[in-house]
Amino acid sequence: QVQVVESGGGSVEAGGSLRLSCAIYGYTDNFYLMAWFRQAPGKEREGVAGIAHDGRTRYQDSVKGRFTISQDNGNNTLYLQMNSLKPDDTAMYYCAVARAIGAISLSASTYDYWGLGTQVTVSS
């Protein structure tokens, strides 16, 4: 049984920073990709950033230069450092993991396990 648990969300003013964490429990030996997604009210879930087991990363264009994804493989933990936050970043943020090998996908269909999400609210 695999469990994915996000934390670190909150409310900040525009220009502020937050760091999200994602702890992954259970049989994790075969996970190759991990990613952060977000979903704002009335919008579809979108991929924000992904990372492969070898450290390669990929970002959605709107967050490049502001967000940084990282992982601690020894502790099965994923992070998302978010700087220069904007009101448009307001959403529920989800952590996801996949056994797929290959290119880093930001498509939700690639990922096998999901957390319940953590809310990020950015005020102007």
All heavy atoms as an XYZ file, in Angstrom:
943
protein
N       0.847     -1.192      0.000
C       0.000      0.000      0.000
C       0.884      1.243      0.000
O       1.785      1.360      0.820
C      -0.905      0.006      1.235
C      -1.959      1.080      1.225
C      -3.113      0.731      0.326
O      -3.175     -0.389     -0.178
N      -4.004      1.678      0.113
N       0.653      2.146     -0.918
C       1.416      3.384     -1.028
C       0.548      4.544     -0.560
O      -0.620      4.648     -0.934
C       1.872      3.612     -2.473
C       2.566      4.958     -2.592
C       2.794      2.484     -2.932
N       1.132      5.393      0.257
C       0.421      6.575      0.743
C       1.251      7.811      0.443
O       2.461      7.827      0.656
C       0.163      6.465      2.244
C      -0.751      7.529      2.788
C      -1.044      7.311      4.274
O      -0.397      6.518      4.942
N      -2.029      8.019      4.783
N       0.586      8.843     -0.053
C       1.240     10.096     -0.416
C       0.608     11.214      0.399
O      -0.619     11.385      0.370
C       1.073     10.373     -1.931
C       1.745     11.690     -2.296
C       1.656      9.223     -2.749
N       1.434     11.966      1.131
C       0.905     12.978      2.052
C       1.618     14.307      1.828
O       2.826     14.415      2.036
C       1.071     12.534      3.511
C       0.489     13.594      4.438
C       0.406     11.187      3.750
N       0.851     15.323      1.421
C       1.399     16.664      1.217
C       1.265     17.498      2.480
O       0.360     17.279      3.293
C       0.675     17.392      0.078
C       0.647     16.684     -1.254
C      -0.632     15.905     -1.464
O      -1.290     15.541     -0.469
O      -0.979     15.675     -2.646
N       2.147     18.493      2.592
C       2.055     19.469      3.680
C       2.741     20.748      3.243
O       3.445     20.768      2.221
C       2.705     18.920      4.959
O       4.081     18.660      4.739
N       2.521     21.822      4.002
C       3.239     23.064      3.758
C       2.435     24.158      3.085
O       2.945     25.266      2.897
N       1.195     23.880      2.711
C       0.386     24.923      2.108
C       0.022     26.004      3.106
O       0.272     25.882      4.307
N      -0.563     27.078      2.585
C      -0.967     28.167      3.463
C      -1.368     29.381      2.660
O      -1.556     29.305      1.447
N      -1.500     30.502      3.366
C      -1.888     31.764      2.744
C      -0.732     32.743      2.825
O      -0.168     32.944      3.907
C      -3.112     32.347      3.449
O      -4.224     31.483      3.325
N      -0.405     33.347      1.701
C       0.675     34.336      1.652
C       0.254     35.494      0.766
O      -0.662     35.364     -0.058
C       2.000     33.746      1.115
C       2.533     32.675      2.043
C       1.820     33.196     -0.287
N       0.950     36.601      0.891
C       0.735     37.733      0.009
C       1.567     37.547     -1.268
O       2.554     36.816     -1.277
C       1.116     39.028      0.704
C       0.207     39.364      1.874
C       0.522     40.729      2.462
O       1.564     41.313      2.094
O      -0.262     41.199      3.303
N       1.143     38.218     -2.306
C       1.879     38.166     -3.568
C       3.339     38.565     -3.337
O       3.614     39.509     -2.582
C       1.239     39.098     -4.585
N       4.228     37.820     -3.979
C       5.653     38.040     -3.784
C       6.272     37.183     -2.704
O       7.503     37.109     -2.586
N       5.438     36.541     -1.933
C       5.921     35.707     -0.843
C       6.347     34.324     -1.310
O       6.334     34.010     -2.509
N       6.747     33.492     -0.341
C       7.262     32.157     -0.636
C       6.591     31.119      0.249
O       6.160     31.416      1.367
C       8.780     32.109     -0.383
O       9.468     32.985     -1.228
N       6.529     29.903     -0.281
C       6.085     28.744      0.473
C       6.904     27.544      0.032
O       7.362     27.496     -1.120
C       4.605     28.442      0.232
C       3.554     29.293      0.933
C       2.169     28.924      0.425
C       3.620     29.130      2.438
N       7.051     26.575      0.920
C       7.713     25.327      0.577
C       6.771     24.169      0.878
O       6.373     23.967      2.026
C       9.006     25.146      1.369
C       9.848     23.963      0.897
C      10.943     23.660      1.873
N      11.976     22.801      1.308
C      12.753     21.998      2.025
N      12.606     21.953      3.354
N      13.671     21.256      1.442
N       6.417     23.444     -0.155
C       5.564     22.279      0.002
C       6.424     21.027      0.159
O       7.501     20.919     -0.443
C       4.660     22.102     -1.214
C       3.784     23.285     -1.605
C       2.877     22.903     -2.773
C       2.976     23.790     -0.434
N       5.933     20.099      0.965
C       6.608     18.821      1.150
C       5.642     17.693      0.833
O       4.429     17.841      0.992
C       7.095     18.675      2.592
O       8.041     19.657      2.917
N       6.198     16.569      0.417
C       5.382     15.398      0.098
C       6.121     14.172      0.612
O       7.233     13.878      0.158
C       5.172     15.303     -1.403
S       4.394     13.766     -1.948
N       5.499     13.475      1.549
C       6.083     12.253      2.096
C       5.414     11.049      1.435
O       4.193     11.017      1.300
C       5.880     12.207      3.602
N       6.221     10.096      1.050
C       5.715      8.914      0.351
C       6.005      7.690      1.203
O       7.157      7.429      1.549
C       6.371      8.781     -1.032
C       6.150     10.058     -1.833
C       5.814      7.557     -1.776
C       7.071     10.224     -2.990
N       4.955      6.949      1.528
C       5.078      5.793      2.401
C       4.703      4.530      1.635
O       3.889      4.545      0.729
C       4.144      5.940      3.615
C       4.373      7.186      4.405
C       3.581      8.322      4.208
C       5.377      7.246      5.373
C       3.782      9.480      4.941
C       5.580      8.404      6.111
C       4.785      9.511      5.887
O       4.991     10.653      6.618
N       5.304      3.416      2.056
C       4.950      2.146      1.451
C       6.051      1.642      0.553
O       7.211      2.021      0.690
N       5.703      0.790     -0.408
C       6.669      0.178     -1.304
C       7.049      1.183     -2.384
O       6.326      1.413     -3.345
C       6.092     -1.083     -1.931
C       7.070     -1.811     -2.815
C       8.214     -2.383     -2.282
C       6.843     -1.932     -4.181
C       9.111     -3.058     -3.079
C       7.736     -2.599     -4.997
C       8.872     -3.160     -4.430
O       9.759     -3.821     -5.233
N       8.215      1.808     -2.230
C       8.592      2.913     -3.109
C       9.765      2.585     -4.018
O      10.226      3.444     -4.755
C       8.955      4.139     -2.267
O      10.069      3.806     -1.434
C       7.790      4.590     -1.402
N      10.261      1.362     -3.994
C      11.474      1.043     -4.729
C      11.361      1.273     -6.230
O      12.347      1.595     -6.878
C      11.868     -0.408     -4.476
C      12.431     -0.612     -3.090
O      12.531      0.390     -2.352
O      12.769     -1.745     -2.740
N      10.184      1.121     -6.788
C      10.038      1.193     -8.240
C       9.536      2.544     -8.747
O       9.201      2.668     -9.910
C       9.085      0.101     -8.733
C       9.690     -1.271     -8.556
O      10.904     -1.428     -8.541
N       8.840     -2.261     -8.400
N       9.494      3.537     -7.895
C       9.021      4.839     -8.365
C      10.121      5.544     -9.127
O      11.250      5.629     -8.673
C       8.553      5.702     -7.202
C       7.255      5.245     -6.622
C       7.075      5.170     -5.258
C       6.198      4.893     -7.436
C       5.882      4.741     -4.723
C       4.997      4.461     -6.912
C       4.844      4.384     -5.545
N       9.802      6.077    -10.289
C      10.799      6.739    -11.128
C      10.515      8.230    -11.290
O      11.434      9.029    -11.355
C      10.833      6.061    -12.494
C      11.946      6.575    -13.368
C      13.258      6.173    -13.166
C      11.675      7.485    -14.388
C      14.278      6.665    -13.961
C      12.685      7.971    -15.185
C      13.995      7.554    -14.972
O      15.004      8.033    -15.749
N       9.254      8.581    -11.368
C       8.872      9.976    -11.559
C       8.055     10.468    -10.365
O       7.231      9.729     -9.819
C       8.010     10.144    -12.813
C       8.617      9.770    -14.158
C       7.576      9.935    -15.257
C       9.837     10.608    -14.446
N       8.279     11.724    -10.003
C       7.441     12.379     -9.009
C       7.122     13.773     -9.528
O       7.920     14.360    -10.265
C       8.163     12.465     -7.656
C       8.388     11.117     -7.012
S       9.018     11.245     -5.330
C      10.718     11.732     -5.672
N       5.975     14.286     -9.149
C       5.571     15.578     -9.703
C       4.604     16.295     -8.783
O       3.982     15.692     -7.904
C       4.917     15.374    -11.071
N       4.497     17.591     -9.015
C       3.493     18.426     -8.368
C       2.497     18.879     -9.419
O       2.893     19.322    -10.502
C       4.139     19.642     -7.718
C       4.934     19.330     -6.510
C       6.279     19.149     -6.432
C       4.431     19.164     -5.184
N       6.645     18.874     -5.143
C       5.525     18.874     -4.345
C       3.154     19.226     -4.620
C       5.393     18.654     -2.981
C       3.023     19.008     -3.262
C       4.135     18.718     -2.449
N       1.230     18.781     -9.082
C       0.137     19.276     -9.897
C      -0.644     20.299     -9.079
O      -0.507     20.361     -7.868
C      -0.794     18.132    -10.310
C      -0.207     17.210    -11.331
C       0.740     16.256    -10.962
C      -0.586     17.276    -12.656
C       1.293     15.400    -11.901
C      -0.042     16.414    -13.608
C       0.897     15.481    -13.219
N      -1.474     21.073     -9.752
C      -2.353     21.997     -9.043
C      -3.687     22.103     -9.769
O      -3.775     21.866    -10.972
C      -1.717     23.379     -8.892
C      -1.504     24.140    -10.196
C      -0.740     25.425     -9.912
N      -0.515     26.192    -11.135
C       0.239     27.284    -11.191
N       0.872     27.723    -10.098
N       0.389     27.931    -12.338
N      -4.697     22.445     -9.008
C      -6.027     22.619     -9.577
C      -6.718     23.777     -8.885
O      -6.938     23.748     -7.673
C      -6.859     21.346     -9.445
C      -8.180     21.408    -10.185
C      -8.841     20.048    -10.296
O      -8.516     19.107     -9.580
N      -9.778     19.924    -11.223
N      -7.045     24.786     -9.679
C      -7.783     25.939     -9.173
C      -9.273     25.701     -9.393
O      -9.656     24.929    -10.277
C      -7.332     27.198     -9.902
N     -10.133     26.364     -8.624
C     -11.576     26.181     -8.786
C     -12.014     26.460    -10.214
O     -11.636     27.477    -10.798
C     -12.166     27.197     -7.810
C     -11.124     27.352     -6.767
C      -9.818     27.249     -7.487
N     -12.771     25.538    -10.795
C     -13.285     25.717    -12.139
C     -12.293     25.442    -13.246
O     -12.620     25.626    -14.423
N     -11.092     25.008    -12.872
C     -10.059     24.728    -13.886
C      -9.628     23.270    -13.822
O      -9.829     22.595    -12.812
C      -8.858     25.645    -13.692
C      -9.161     27.110    -13.915
C      -7.899     27.947    -13.874
C      -8.186     29.398    -14.173
N      -6.941     30.227    -14.164
N      -9.006     22.809    -14.880
C      -8.495     21.446    -14.913
C      -7.192     21.338    -14.122
O      -6.475     22.323    -13.947
C      -8.251     21.007    -16.366
C      -9.510     20.855    -17.185
C      -9.240     20.260    -18.550
O      -8.071     20.045    -18.892
O     -10.216     20.013    -19.279
N      -6.916     20.122    -13.670
C      -5.649     19.892    -12.981
C      -4.506     20.031    -13.981
O      -4.583     19.521    -15.102
C      -5.646     18.491    -12.363
C      -4.484     18.228    -11.442
C      -4.667     16.944    -10.668
N      -5.848     16.981     -9.819
C      -6.121     16.075     -8.891
N      -5.292     15.043     -8.703
N      -7.221     16.158     -8.159
N      -3.440     20.710    -13.568
C      -2.316     20.937    -14.462
C      -1.007     20.576    -13.779
O      -0.844     20.758    -12.573
C      -2.257     22.400    -14.914
C      -2.103     23.404    -13.797
C      -2.012     24.845    -14.301
O      -2.113     25.060    -15.517
O      -1.806     25.736    -13.461
N      -0.067     20.072    -14.569
C       1.247     19.737    -14.051
C       2.074     20.987    -13.839
O       2.120     21.857    -14.707
N       2.714     21.086    -12.698
C       3.517     22.250    -12.345
C       4.999     21.958    -12.538
O       5.722     22.731    -13.159
C       3.237     22.668    -10.897
C       4.166     23.795    -10.471
C       1.778     23.076    -10.729
N       5.453     20.851    -11.974
C       6.867     20.490    -12.045
C       7.008     19.000    -11.818
O       6.247     18.419    -11.047
C       7.681     21.257    -11.003
N       7.991     18.402    -12.489
C       8.247     16.977    -12.325
C       9.734     16.722    -12.181
O      10.563     17.520    -12.615
N      10.053     15.580    -11.559
C      11.455     15.213    -11.363
C      11.602     13.711    -11.519
O      10.748     12.947    -11.081
C      11.961     15.701     -9.986
C      13.469     15.493     -9.859
C      11.199     15.018     -8.850
C      14.067     16.238     -8.654
N      12.670     13.312    -12.194
C      12.958     11.896    -12.357
C      13.894     11.432    -11.252
O      14.526     12.243    -10.575
C      13.591     11.648    -13.718
N      13.999     10.122    -11.114
C      14.840      9.574    -10.054
C      16.297     10.002    -10.213
O      17.027     10.139     -9.222
C      14.752      8.041    -10.077
C      15.359      7.392     -8.884
N      14.764      7.398     -7.646
C      16.522      6.734     -8.720
C      15.522      6.752     -6.794
N      16.596      6.343     -7.408
N      16.712     10.250    -11.470
C      18.102     10.656    -11.704
C      18.319     12.151    -11.543
O      19.421     12.651    -11.795
C      18.553     10.218    -13.100
C      17.712     10.828    -14.213
O      16.876     11.705    -13.931
O      17.883     10.423    -15.378
N      17.286     12.879    -11.149
C      17.416     14.300    -10.860
C      17.012     15.250    -11.972
O      16.958     16.468    -11.757
N      16.711     14.727    -13.153
C      16.247     15.607    -14.226
C      14.916     16.235    -13.813
O      14.104     15.604    -13.161
C      16.084     14.834    -15.532
C      17.385     14.373    -16.158
C      17.124     13.529    -17.406
N      16.436     12.299    -17.076
C      15.216     11.975    -17.520
N      14.552     12.817    -18.297
N      14.673     10.815    -17.206
N      14.719     17.489    -14.242
C      13.496     18.211    -13.875
C      12.817     18.786    -15.107
O      13.428     18.963    -16.162
C      13.789     19.339    -12.880
O      14.723     20.247    -13.481
C      14.349     18.810    -11.582
N      11.555     19.108    -14.917
C      10.776     19.763    -15.967
C       9.762     20.663    -15.284
O       9.178     20.296    -14.260
C      10.055     18.728    -16.837
C       9.189     19.333    -17.927
C       8.446     18.271    -18.712
N       7.530     18.858    -19.684
C       6.688     18.160    -20.435
N       6.653     16.841    -20.328
N       5.900     18.769    -21.279
N       9.538     21.853    -15.854
C       8.623     22.824    -15.263
C       7.611     23.323    -16.283
O       7.917     23.450    -17.470
C       9.401     24.033    -14.722
C      10.328     23.716    -13.583
C      11.657     23.384    -13.815
C       9.869     23.747    -12.271
C      12.509     23.079    -12.769
C      10.717     23.452    -11.220
C      12.030     23.115    -11.475
O      12.869     22.814    -10.427
N       6.450     23.654    -15.787
C       5.467     24.375    -16.592
C       6.035     25.777    -16.832
O       6.672     26.351    -15.943
C       4.147     24.463    -15.833
C       3.026     25.126    -16.598
C       1.890     25.532    -15.671
O       1.808     26.692    -15.286
N       1.037     24.603    -15.313
N       5.789     26.322    -18.016
C       6.382     27.610    -18.367
C       6.048     28.709    -17.359
O       6.877     29.575    -17.067
C       5.915     28.040    -19.756
C       6.586     27.241    -20.866
O       7.581     26.555    -20.590
O       6.096     27.318    -22.002
N       4.853     28.701    -16.821
C       4.418     29.807    -15.949
C       5.152     29.833    -14.613
O       5.090     30.838    -13.899
C       2.915     29.725    -15.709
O       2.592     28.609    -14.903
N       5.848     28.762    -14.244
C       6.522     28.733    -12.948
C       8.039     28.697    -13.082
O       8.753     28.731    -12.065
C       6.046     27.541    -12.084
C       4.535     27.543    -11.952
C       6.565     26.214    -12.621
N       8.544     28.636    -14.303
C       9.992     28.578    -14.504
C      10.655     29.803    -13.892
O      10.197     30.922    -14.073
C      10.321     28.495    -15.994
C      10.064     27.133    -16.608
C      10.427     27.128    -18.087
C      10.168     25.763    -18.711
N      10.456     25.756    -20.158
N      11.735     29.567    -13.169
C      12.458     30.659    -12.524
C      11.898     31.054    -11.174
O      12.530     31.820    -10.441
N      10.706     30.549    -10.832
C      10.091     30.884     -9.537
C       9.963     29.657     -8.629
O      10.098     29.765     -7.413
C       8.703     31.488     -9.761
C       8.697     32.753    -10.582
C       7.315     33.414    -10.570
N       6.289     32.573    -11.164
C       5.178     32.187    -10.520
N       4.968     32.568     -9.269
N       4.278     31.436    -11.134
N       9.686     28.514     -9.214
C       9.497     27.279     -8.444
C      10.683     26.354     -8.656
O      11.257     26.297     -9.752
C       8.239     26.541     -8.904
C       6.934     27.214     -8.555
C       6.869     28.510     -8.068
C       5.742     26.524     -8.711
C       5.674     29.120     -7.755
C       4.526     27.107     -8.402
C       4.494     28.415     -7.927
N      11.018     25.591     -7.617
C      12.080     24.605     -7.712
C      11.609     23.294     -7.097
O      11.207     23.271     -5.926
C      13.352     25.066     -6.988
O      13.786     26.311     -7.532
C      14.460     24.045     -7.142
N      11.673     22.232     -7.884
C      11.312     20.910     -7.386
C      12.584     20.169     -6.992
O      13.612     20.287     -7.660
C      10.512     20.110     -8.442
C       9.953     18.824     -7.843
C      11.348     19.837     -9.689
C       8.969     18.099     -8.773
N      12.511     19.440     -5.889
C      13.670     18.672     -5.448
C      13.192     17.430     -4.715
O      12.026     17.327     -4.343
C      14.581     19.514     -4.552
O      13.890     19.928     -3.397
N      14.107     16.492     -4.505
C      13.730     15.238     -3.856
C      14.826     14.786     -2.908
O      15.991     15.106     -3.092
C      13.490     14.148     -4.903
C      14.694     13.818     -5.766
C      14.369     12.877     -6.907
O      13.276     12.337     -7.010
N      15.333     12.675     -7.802
N      14.409     14.068     -1.890
C      15.322     13.415     -0.971
C      15.013     11.927     -1.090
O      14.097     11.424     -0.438
C      15.104     13.921      0.452
C      16.054     13.279      1.443
O      16.673     12.233      1.118
O      16.177     13.817      2.548
N      15.747     11.232     -1.940
C      15.429      9.828     -2.204
C      15.588      8.958     -0.964
O      14.859      7.998     -0.761
C      16.296      9.289     -3.341
C      15.895      9.857     -4.688
O      14.740     10.219     -4.897
N      16.839      9.961     -5.595
N      16.540      9.333     -0.129
C      16.758      8.533      1.074
C      15.569      8.549      2.011
O      15.304      7.568      2.708
N      14.832      9.645      2.013
C      13.677      9.788      2.895
C      12.356      9.746      2.140
O      11.308     10.001      2.727
C      13.758     11.107      3.662
C      14.881     11.108      4.670
O      15.134     10.104      5.333
N      15.580     12.226      4.782
N      12.409      9.411      0.844
C      11.185      9.346      0.033
C      10.351     10.613      0.203
O       9.144     10.546      0.496
C      10.362      8.115      0.404
C      11.074      6.841      0.050
O      11.768      6.752     -0.954
N      10.914      5.828      0.892
N      11.001     11.751      0.031
C      10.312     13.031      0.209
C      10.531     13.909     -1.008
O      11.631     13.969     -1.550
C      10.822     13.747      1.472
O      10.694     12.878      2.592
C      10.021     15.009      1.727
N       9.481     14.582     -1.402
C       9.504     15.513     -2.536
C       9.210     16.902     -2.022
O       8.399     17.061     -1.095
C       8.449     15.091     -3.561
C       8.336     15.917     -4.837
C       9.562     15.719     -5.720
C       7.064     15.554     -5.584
N       9.850     17.899     -2.614
C       9.648     19.284     -2.195
C       9.298     20.166     -3.394
O       9.653     19.860     -4.526
C      10.918     19.838     -1.535
C      11.392     19.038     -0.354
C      12.435     18.128     -0.491
C      10.809     19.199      0.901
C      12.874     17.383      0.589
C      11.250     18.459      1.984
C      12.278     17.557      1.819
O      12.711     16.818      2.888
N       8.637     21.276     -3.097
C       8.419     22.319     -4.096
C       8.625     23.660     -3.417
O       7.805     24.077     -2.585
C       7.018     22.237     -4.699
C       6.758     23.214     -5.853
C       7.617     22.838     -7.073
C       5.277     23.247     -6.239
N       9.731     24.309     -3.731
C       9.999     25.654     -3.229
C       9.348     26.639     -4.187
O       9.664     26.653     -5.373
C      11.504     25.904     -3.139
C      11.862     27.290     -2.674
C      11.451     27.561     -1.239
O      11.625     26.715     -0.374
N      10.878     28.744     -0.996
N       8.456     27.459     -3.669
C       7.720     28.414     -4.496
C       8.057     29.825     -4.047
O       7.767     30.205     -2.904
C       6.216     28.162     -4.378
C       5.811     26.732     -4.711
S       4.028     26.489     -4.724
C       3.655     26.779     -3.002
N       8.686     30.586     -4.924
C       9.054     31.979     -4.647
C       8.302     32.913     -5.578
O       7.749     32.488     -6.591
C      10.562     32.160     -4.840
C      11.386     31.305     -3.901
O      10.979     31.030     -2.773
N      12.543     30.871     -4.353
N       8.292     34.182     -5.233
C       7.624     35.200     -6.058
C       6.204     34.767     -6.416
O       5.790     34.845     -7.582
C       8.431     35.464     -7.332
O       9.748     35.874     -7.019
N       5.482     34.334     -5.431
C       4.140     33.811     -5.677
C       3.200     34.896     -6.191
O       3.301     36.067     -5.805
C       3.582     33.179     -4.410
C       4.134     31.775     -4.116
C       3.917     31.400     -2.655
C       3.483     30.752     -5.028
N       2.286     34.475     -7.062
C       1.309     35.369     -7.671
C      -0.099     34.870     -7.324
O      -0.290     33.682     -7.059
C       1.481     35.350     -9.194
C       2.863     35.687     -9.689
C       2.952     35.524    -11.192
C       4.338     35.831    -11.717
N       4.428     35.653    -13.187
N      -1.088     35.750     -7.377
C      -2.466     35.301     -7.126
C      -2.883     34.151     -8.045
O      -3.665     33.283     -7.633
C      -3.284     36.565     -7.376
C      -2.356     37.674     -7.004
C      -0.995     37.213     -7.474
N      -2.359     34.119     -9.276
C      -2.691     33.042    -10.208
C      -2.154     31.687     -9.757
O      -2.547     30.661    -10.313
C      -2.133     33.347    -11.607
C      -2.968     34.383    -12.343
O      -4.075     34.698    -11.860
O      -2.517     34.868    -13.390
N      -1.255     31.668     -8.784
C      -0.746     30.401     -8.258
C      -1.700     29.779     -7.236
O      -1.463     28.657     -6.778
C       0.619     30.614     -7.593
C       1.691     31.044     -8.572
O       1.743     30.483     -9.690
O       2.472     31.949     -8.225
N      -2.738     30.497     -6.870
C      -3.709     29.982     -5.914
C      -4.381     28.729     -6.448
O      -4.942     28.727     -7.547
C      -4.775     31.045     -5.607
O      -4.150     32.150     -4.949
C      -5.875     30.485     -4.708
N      -4.290     27.647     -5.679
C      -4.837     26.355     -6.117
C      -4.628     25.328     -5.017
O      -3.897     25.565     -4.056
C      -4.153     25.877     -7.393
N      -5.258     24.171     -5.203
C      -4.920     23.008     -4.405
C      -3.741     22.338     -5.106
O      -3.808     22.094     -6.319
C      -6.106     22.051     -4.319
C      -5.868     20.856     -3.420
S      -5.853     21.307     -1.677
C      -7.623     21.424     -1.377
N      -2.697     22.056     -4.350
C      -1.494     21.452     -4.918
C      -1.439     19.973     -4.515
O      -1.605     19.638     -3.336
C      -0.246     22.185     -4.438
C      -0.024     23.479     -5.182
C      -0.863     24.569     -4.971
C       1.017     23.609     -6.099
C      -0.677     25.749     -5.668
C       1.212     24.789     -6.790
C       0.358     25.858     -6.577
O       0.546     27.032     -7.271
N      -1.162     19.129     -5.508
C      -1.130     17.685     -5.312
C       0.240     17.123     -5.660
O       0.863     17.534     -6.633
C      -2.168     16.992     -6.198
C      -3.588     17.398     -5.927
C      -4.164     18.471     -6.591
C      -4.363     16.688     -5.004
C      -5.475     18.842     -6.353
C      -5.676     17.058     -4.760
C      -6.224     18.134     -5.429
O      -7.520     18.495     -5.179
N       0.658     16.146     -4.886
C       1.870     15.395     -5.157
C       1.469     14.069     -5.818
O       0.447     13.462     -5.429
C       2.600     15.140     -3.840
S       4.042     14.071     -3.941
N       2.259     13.627     -6.790
C       1.951     12.384     -7.488
C       3.238     11.637     -7.789
O       4.281     12.249     -8.014
C       1.198     12.678     -8.780
N       3.145     10.300     -7.812
C       4.308      9.474     -8.116
C       3.941      8.443     -9.160
O       2.781      8.031     -9.268
C       4.863      8.783     -6.848
C       5.364      9.805     -5.868
C       3.801      7.910     -6.202
N       4.946      8.027     -9.936
C       4.691      7.099    -11.039
C       5.832      6.118    -11.180
O       6.986      6.443    -10.898
C       4.515      7.872    -12.340
N       5.496      4.927    -11.688
C       6.513      3.935    -11.990
C       6.984      4.038    -13.434
O       7.895      3.337    -13.836
C       5.981      2.536    -11.693
C       5.763      2.286    -10.210
C       5.482      0.839     -9.917
N       5.495      0.586     -8.485
C       4.446      0.677     -7.694
N       3.287      1.016     -8.208
N       4.546      0.424     -6.406
N       6.377      4.921    -14.204
C       6.735      5.054    -15.617
C       8.195      5.473    -15.753
O       8.676      6.301    -14.989
C       5.842      6.088    -16.277
N       8.862      4.913    -16.732
C      10.259      5.249    -17.008
C      10.325      6.005    -18.319
O       9.632      5.666    -19.274
C      11.119      3.980    -17.080
C      11.138      3.287    -15.718
C      12.534      4.310    -17.526
C      11.870      1.973    -15.727
N      11.168      7.044    -18.369
C      11.312      7.772    -19.615
C      11.261      9.266    -19.398
O      11.763      9.777    -18.401
N      10.651      9.959    -20.326
C      10.568     11.414    -20.250
C       9.717     11.831    -19.054
O       8.807     11.112    -18.648
C       9.974     11.961    -21.537
N      10.017     12.989    -18.517
C       9.267     13.507    -17.376
C       7.936     14.049    -17.888
O       7.895     15.009    -18.656
C      10.046     14.626    -16.669
C      11.392     14.091    -16.191
C       9.233     15.159    -15.491
C      12.329     15.171    -15.694
N       6.876     13.431    -17.469
C       5.549     13.816    -17.930
C       4.893     14.766    -16.941
O       5.027     14.592    -15.723
C       4.676     12.568    -18.086
O       3.330     12.922    -18.323
N       4.172     15.752    -17.471
C       3.341     16.618    -16.637
C       1.862     16.348    -16.927
O       1.003     17.202    -16.709
C       3.684     18.086    -16.883
C       5.078     18.512    -16.406
C       5.299     20.005    -16.651
C       5.293     18.173    -14.939
N       1.590     15.140    -17.406
C       0.218     14.711    -17.652
C      -0.247     13.854    -16.490
O       0.436     12.912    -16.080
C       0.156     13.907    -18.944
O      -1.117     13.312    -19.100
N      -1.410     14.178    -15.969
C      -1.921     13.473    -14.800
C      -2.091     11.973    -15.046
O      -1.932     11.175    -14.114
C      -3.249     14.086    -14.362
N      -2.388     11.589    -16.272
C      -2.640     10.187    -16.581
C      -1.405      9.305    -16.398
O      -1.515      8.081    -16.307
C      -3.182     10.046    -17.999
O      -2.224     10.498    -18.938
N      -0.236      9.891    -16.343
C       1.010      9.135    -16.187
C       1.184      8.607    -14.771
O       1.856      7.605    -14.547
C       2.215     10.019    -16.551
O       2.119     10.412    -17.916
C       3.536      9.320    -16.311
N       0.578      9.267    -13.805
C       0.895      9.042    -12.396
C      -0.061      8.062    -11.725
O      -1.262      8.065    -11.987
C       0.940     10.391    -11.674
C       2.139     11.180    -12.158
C       2.071     11.930    -13.333
C       3.364     11.099    -11.495
C       3.180     12.582    -13.817
C       4.468     11.765    -11.965
C       4.381     12.501    -13.140
O       5.493     13.144    -13.628
N       0.562      7.219    -10.858
C      -0.161      6.100    -10.274
C      -0.765      6.405     -8.908
O      -1.812      5.858     -8.560
C       0.789      4.901    -10.133
C       1.427      4.504    -11.447
O       0.663      4.178    -12.376
O       2.670      4.534    -11.560
N      -0.084      7.213     -8.112
C      -0.529      7.474     -6.744
C      -0.553      8.969     -6.484
O       0.352      9.695     -6.910
C       0.389      6.776     -5.728
C       0.402      5.270     -5.877
C       1.379      4.640     -6.626
C      -0.589      4.498     -5.269
C       1.382      3.260     -6.772
C      -0.589      3.117     -5.410
C       0.395      2.512     -6.163
O       0.388      1.146     -6.308
N      -1.564      9.392     -5.740
C      -1.799     10.808     -5.484
C      -2.064     11.057     -4.012
O      -2.652     10.224     -3.314
C      -3.021     11.277     -6.273
C      -2.832     11.257     -7.754
C      -2.908     10.174     -8.577
C      -2.545     12.377     -8.580
N      -2.674     10.548     -9.876
C      -2.456     11.900     -9.917
C      -2.356     13.734     -8.356
C      -2.178     12.734    -10.995
C      -2.094     14.564     -9.430
C      -2.002     14.068    -10.733
N      -1.658     12.263     -3.581
C      -2.053     12.699     -2.255
C      -3.401     13.408     -2.300
O      -3.992     13.565     -3.382
N      -3.859     13.838     -1.144
C      -5.155     14.523     -1.052
C      -5.054     16.018     -1.297
O      -6.069     16.693     -1.434
C      -5.779     14.258      0.325
C      -6.113     12.789      0.610
C      -6.702     12.655      2.009
C      -7.073     12.233     -0.431
N      -3.832     16.543     -1.333
C      -3.639     17.944     -1.670
C      -3.412     18.841     -0.472
O      -3.779     18.530      0.657
N      -2.794     19.996     -0.747
C      -2.597     21.044      0.246
C      -2.908     22.377     -0.425
O      -2.483     22.624     -1.559
C      -1.169     20.994      0.825
O      -1.030     21.946      1.875
C      -0.110     21.262     -0.236
N      -3.657     23.226      0.265
C      -4.151     24.460     -0.339
C      -3.100     25.563     -0.269
O      -2.504     25.806      0.784
C      -5.430     24.922      0.367
C      -5.992     26.228     -0.146
C      -6.539     26.138     -1.568
O      -7.109     25.120     -1.945
N      -6.350     27.193     -2.348
N      -2.912     26.252     -1.384
C      -2.058     27.437     -1.455
C      -2.928     28.605     -1.902
O      -3.588     28.524     -2.938
C      -0.898     27.226     -2.443
C      -0.141     28.530     -2.660
C       0.044     26.141     -1.930
N      -2.932     29.669     -1.103
C      -3.711     30.860     -1.419
C      -2.800     32.064     -1.421
O      -2.112     32.327     -0.428
C      -4.843     31.066     -0.408
O      -5.679     29.898     -0.387
C      -5.681     32.275     -0.783
N      -2.782     32.791     -2.537
C      -1.927     33.962     -2.676
C      -2.821     35.180     -2.867
O      -3.596     35.248     -3.824
C      -0.968     33.814     -3.864
C      -0.017     35.012     -3.917
C      -0.182     32.515     -3.756
N      -2.704     36.138     -1.964
C      -3.531     37.334     -2.031
C      -2.754     38.478     -2.665
O      -1.536     38.569     -2.534
C      -4.005     37.727     -0.639
O      -2.897     37.965      0.198
N      -3.486     39.355     -3.341
C      -2.837     40.497     -4.020
C      -2.705     41.677     -3.095
O      -3.270     41.710     -2.006
C      -3.653     40.872     -5.250
O      -4.978     41.179     -4.884
